[in-house]
């Protein structure tokens, strides 16, 4: 990968190597100062990657991969990415739709037999837009020492007597939606979602699925912990423990932007929120996809794709600014709930340099 070959010179850039303009040297010092101060103030423990015009502008790891503080993070470290994973089943659904294998207006009972009668009222589109009327997954009801499995979650789903609202009339950002979307992908494709992902979604091992947390193998896998360095104690065996390093998310966002996974039409469809509320906090399968309409051609183009995710003390954000060709990836395993603010500060520094 072209970008990887440039990683080795990042530290040199930060030190102000010959041949680098004084403006770029100052920008790199400003970004590094911002992040170093955050790390020293215990407000970032994670990896940061900034790419502009397909070239690495800045990359650095801050802090530790485990709460014992013996292993430091590195550029290959992978983190649980929380809700960003919701993009993957949504894109898979649109791939199958483009092949004519499903219709997003169909109700889900057509593709998943054995669900309660309420499945006859939920379309795939409602799942994609989190307006299906399903509650959220209640993992907190289980004892702390119990390993929560996919079977547990599906049993809970099958025992839901009624929807919490009429499909299409309200919004809830529930994990049941992507879980059911993954099940549809499996039933239609004849492959597990892990198998489907490796063939049709991901082109490297920078993103993959782990089957349980705590991890069985910890190679280059960051563990989450709080500000007192106490590790998260949840125990899971579920199908959406997606982990990624910085380059995995960069590559995913780039391929979405370039329409190499799904068409522009499908991308814009997945960028829409449910057309029922004026709540600005609502998210689409792509988190927040900002668009603009060209005055001359009246075509709609994507200006920004931003998505954040959290899982225990994991917190991450990926932002791609198409007009400036800037991508910012921040992955952390000690949640300080400030990744958006840090990404915004980095973006403003880069934009200021361009002016």
C-alpha positions in Angstrom: 0.0 0.0 0.0 1.4 3.4 -1.0 0.6 4.9 2.3 2.4 2.3 4.4 5.7 3.0 2.6 5.6 6.6 4.0 5.0 5.7 7.6 8.7 5.3 8.3 9.4 8.9 7.6 6.7 10.4 9.8 9.0 10.8 12.9 11.5 12.5 10.6 8.8 14.9 9.4 7.9 15.7 13.0 11.5 16.6 13.7 11.6 19.0 10.8 13.6 17.2 8.1 15.2 19.0 5.2 13.0 19.3 2.2 9.8 19.8 4.2 8.4 23.3 4.0 8.5 25.4 7.1 4.7 25.7 6.9 4.3 21.9 7.1 6.9 21.6 9.8 4.9 24.1 11.9 1.6 22.3 11.2 3.1 18.9 12.3 4.5 20.5 15.5 1.1 22.0 16.2 -0.7 18.7 15.8 1.9 16.9 17.8 1.7 19.5 20.6 -2.0 19.3 20.7 -2.0 15.5 21.0 1.0 15.3 23.4 -0.7 17.8 25.7 -3.8 15.6 25.7 -1.8 12.5 26.4 0.1 14.2 29.3 -3.3 15.3 30.7 -4.6 11.8 30.4 -7.2 12.8 27.8 -6.0 10.5 25.0 -4.6 7.0 25.0 -4.8 5.7 21.5 -3.7 6.1 17.9 -4.1 9.0 15.6 -3.8 9.0 11.8 -4.2 12.1 9.5 -4.1 11.6 5.8 -4.3 14.4 3.2 -4.3 13.9 -0.6 -3.6 10.1 -0.1 -0.4 10.9 1.8 0.2 10.4 5.5 0.4 13.8 7.1 0.7 12.7 10.7 0.7 9.4 12.6 1.5 8.6 16.2 0.5 6.2 19.0 0.0 7.6 22.5 -0.1 5.4 25.6 -0.6 1.8 26.4 -2.4 -1.2 24.9 -3.2 -2.8 28.2 -4.0 -1.6 31.7 -0.8 -3.0 33.2 1.1 -0.3 31.2 3.7 -2.8 30.1 2.8 -2.9 26.4 2.7 0.4 24.4 0.3 1.0 21.5 1.8 0.9 18.0 0.6 1.7 14.5 -0.7 -1.8 14.0 -2.8 -1.9 17.2 -6.4 -2.8 16.6 -9.3 -1.4 18.7 -13.0 -2.4 19.0 -14.7 0.2 16.9 -18.2 0.2 18.4 -21.0 1.5 16.3 -18.9 2.1 13.2 -19.4 -1.6 12.6 -23.0 -0.8 11.7 -21.8 0.4 8.3 -20.7 -3.2 7.3 -24.0 -5.0 7.3 -25.7 -2.0 5.8 -23.2 -2.0 2.8 -23.6 -5.8 2.5 -27.4 -5.3 2.3 -27.0 -2.8 -0.5 -24.6 -5.1 -2.4 -27.2 -7.8 -2.3 -29.9 -5.3 -3.3 -27.8 -4.1 -6.3 -27.6 -7.8 -7.4 -31.3 -8.1 -7.2 -31.2 -10.6 -4.4 -33.2 -8.6 -1.9 -35.5 -5.6 -1.9 -35.1 -3.1 1.0 -38.8 -2.4 1.0 -39.5 -6.1 1.8 -40.5 -7.1 5.3 -37.8 -9.0 7.2 -40.0 -12.2 7.7 -39.4 -12.9 4.1 -35.7 -13.4 4.8 -35.6 -14.6 8.4 -38.1 -17.3 9.3 -39.2 -18.0 12.8 -39.3 -14.4 14.1 -42.4 -13.2 16.1 -45.3 -11.8 14.2 -44.1 -8.2 14.5 -41.4 -9.1 11.8 -44.2 -8.8 9.3 -44.4 -5.1 10.0 -40.7 -4.3 9.8 -39.0 -3.6 6.4 -35.3 -3.8 5.8 -35.4 -0.1 5.2 -36.7 0.4 8.8 -33.8 -1.7 10.1 -31.3 0.4 8.1 -32.8 3.7 9.5 -33.3 2.5 13.1 -37.0 3.1 12.9 -38.2 -0.6 13.2 -39.7 -0.2 16.7 -37.2 -2.7 18.3 -35.8 -2.0 21.8 -32.1 -1.9 22.5 -30.1 -5.0 23.5 -30.2 -5.2 27.3 -26.8 -6.8 28.2 -26.7 -5.2 31.6 -29.5 -7.5 32.9 -27.1 -10.4 32.9 -24.7 -11.2 35.8 -21.3 -9.7 35.4 -19.6 -13.1 35.4 -21.8 -14.4 32.6 -20.5 -14.7 29.1 -23.2 -13.2 26.9 -23.6 -15.1 23.6 -25.3 -14.6 20.3 -27.8 -17.2 21.4 -28.7 -15.2 24.5 -29.3 -12.1 22.4 -31.4 -13.9 19.8 -33.5 -15.6 22.6 -34.2 -12.1 24.0 -35.2 -11.0 20.5 -37.6 -13.9 20.1 -39.2 -13.1 23.4 -40.0 -9.5 22.6 -43.8 -9.5 22.7 -44.5 -6.2 21.1 -42.6 -3.4 19.3 -42.0 -0.3 21.4 -43.5 1.9 18.6 -45.1 1.4 15.2 -42.4 0.9 12.6 -41.6 4.0 10.6 -42.9 6.4 13.3 -40.0 6.9 15.6 -36.2 6.2 16.0 -33.9 4.2 18.3 -30.3 3.5 17.6 -30.5 -0.2 18.6 -28.0 -2.9 17.9 -30.8 -5.3 17.0 -31.0 -3.6 13.6 -27.5 -4.5 12.4 -27.8 -7.9 14.0 -30.9 -8.7 12.0 -29.3 -7.2 8.8 -26.3 -9.5 9.3 -28.7 -12.5 9.6 -30.4 -11.5 6.3 -27.0 -11.3 4.6 -26.2 -14.8 5.9 -29.5 -16.3 4.9 -29.4 -14.8 1.4 -25.7 -15.3 0.6 -25.3 -18.7 2.3 -22.2 -17.5 4.1 -21.5 -16.5 7.6 -21.2 -12.7 7.9 -17.5 -13.2 8.7 -17.0 -15.2 5.5 -19.0 -12.6 3.5 -17.0 -9.8 5.0 -13.7 -11.3 4.0 -14.8 -11.8 0.4 -17.0 -8.7 -0.4 -16.2 -6.0 2.2 -12.6 -6.0 3.5 -9.5 -6.3 1.3 -7.0 -6.8 4.1 -6.6 -8.0 7.7 -6.7 -4.4 9.0 -10.4 -5.0 9.9 -11.7 -8.3 11.1 -14.1 -9.9 13.5 -13.2 -11.3 16.9 -15.5 -13.9 18.4 -15.2 -12.9 22.0 -14.1 -10.4 24.6 -11.8 -10.6 26.5 -9.8 -11.8 23.5 -8.3 -15.3 23.2 -5.3 -14.0 21.4 -4.1 -10.5 22.2 -1.5 -9.9 19.4 -1.8 -6.2 18.5 -5.2 -6.0 20.2 -5.8 -3.0 22.5 -7.6 -3.8 25.8 -10.0 -1.2 27.2 -9.6 0.4 30.7 -10.8 3.4 32.6 -8.8 6.4 33.9 -7.7 4.4 36.9 -6.4 1.7 34.5 -9.0 -0.8 35.6 -9.9 -3.0 32.7 -13.5 -3.4 31.4 -15.0 -6.6 32.8 -17.6 -7.4 30.2 -17.6 -10.9 28.7 -19.0 -11.4 25.3 -19.3 -14.0 22.5 -21.3 -12.0 19.9 -21.1 -11.5 16.1 -20.2 -7.8 16.0 -16.9 -7.5 17.8 -15.2 -5.8 14.9 -11.6 -4.6 15.4 -9.6 -2.3 13.2 -6.4 -0.4 13.1 -6.2 3.1 11.7 -5.5 1.9 8.2 -8.5 -0.4 8.2 -10.9 2.5 8.8 -9.1 4.8 6.4 -9.3 2.2 3.7 -13.0 1.6 4.4 -14.0 5.3 4.3 -11.9 5.8 1.1 -13.6 2.9 -0.7 -17.0 4.1 0.4 -16.2 7.6 -1.0 -14.9 6.1 -4.2 -18.0 3.9 -4.7 -15.9 0.8 -5.0 -18.1 -1.2 -2.7 -21.6 0.2 -3.6 -22.9 2.7 -6.1 -23.3 6.4 -5.4 -27.1 5.9 -5.3 -26.8 3.2 -2.6 -24.3 5.3 -0.7 -26.7 8.3 -0.7 -29.6 6.0 0.4 -27.5 4.7 3.4 -26.7 8.3 4.3 -30.3 9.2 4.9 -31.8 9.2 8.4 -35.4 8.3 9.1 -37.7 11.0 7.6 -39.8 11.2 10.7 -38.1 13.5 13.2 -36.2 16.7 13.2 -33.8 15.4 15.9 -30.3 16.3 14.7 -28.8 13.5 16.8 -30.3 10.8 14.6 -27.8 8.7 12.7 -27.9 6.9 9.4 -26.1 3.6 8.8 -23.1 5.8 7.8 -23.4 7.8 11.0 -23.4 11.4 9.5 -23.2 11.8 5.8 -23.2 15.4 4.8 -24.2 16.3 1.3 -24.5 19.3 -1.0 -26.4 19.9 -4.2 -24.6 21.3 -7.2 -26.4 24.4 -8.5 -25.5 23.8 -12.1 -26.1 20.0 -12.4 -28.4 19.6 -9.3 -26.4 16.5 -8.5 -25.9 15.6 -4.8 -22.4 15.0 -3.6 -21.0 13.9 -0.3 -18.9 16.6 1.5 -18.2 14.8 4.8 -18.6 11.3 6.2 -18.2 11.2 10.0 -18.9 8.2 12.3 -18.0 7.6 15.9 -18.3 4.5 18.0 -17.9 3.3 21.6 -17.7 0.0 23.3 -17.0 0.0 27.0 -14.0 2.3 27.3 -13.2 2.0 23.6 -14.0 5.2 21.8 -13.2 6.1 18.2 -14.0 8.4 15.4 -13.4 8.4 11.6 -13.9 11.5 9.5 -13.4 12.0 5.8 -13.7 15.5 4.4 -14.1 15.1 0.6 -13.7 18.7 -0.4 -10.3 19.0 1.3 -9.3 15.4 0.8 -8.6 15.0 4.5 -9.2 11.9 6.6 -8.8 11.8 10.4 -8.9 8.5 12.3 -8.7 8.4 16.1 -8.8 5.1 18.0 -8.7 5.1 21.8 -9.0 2.4 24.5 -9.3 4.7 27.5 -12.5 6.7 26.9 -12.3 10.3 27.7 -15.2 11.2 25.4 -13.3 13.8 23.5 -12.4 12.2 20.2 -14.8 14.5 18.2 -13.3 17.6 19.8 -9.7 16.4 19.1 -10.6 15.5 15.5 -12.2 19.0 15.0 -9.1 20.7 16.4 -6.8 18.7 14.0 -9.1 19.5 11.1 -9.0 23.2 11.9 -5.2 23.2 12.1 -4.9 21.5 8.7 -7.4 23.9 7.1 -5.7 26.9 8.6 -2.4 25.7 7.0 -4.1 25.5 3.6 -5.3 29.1 3.7 
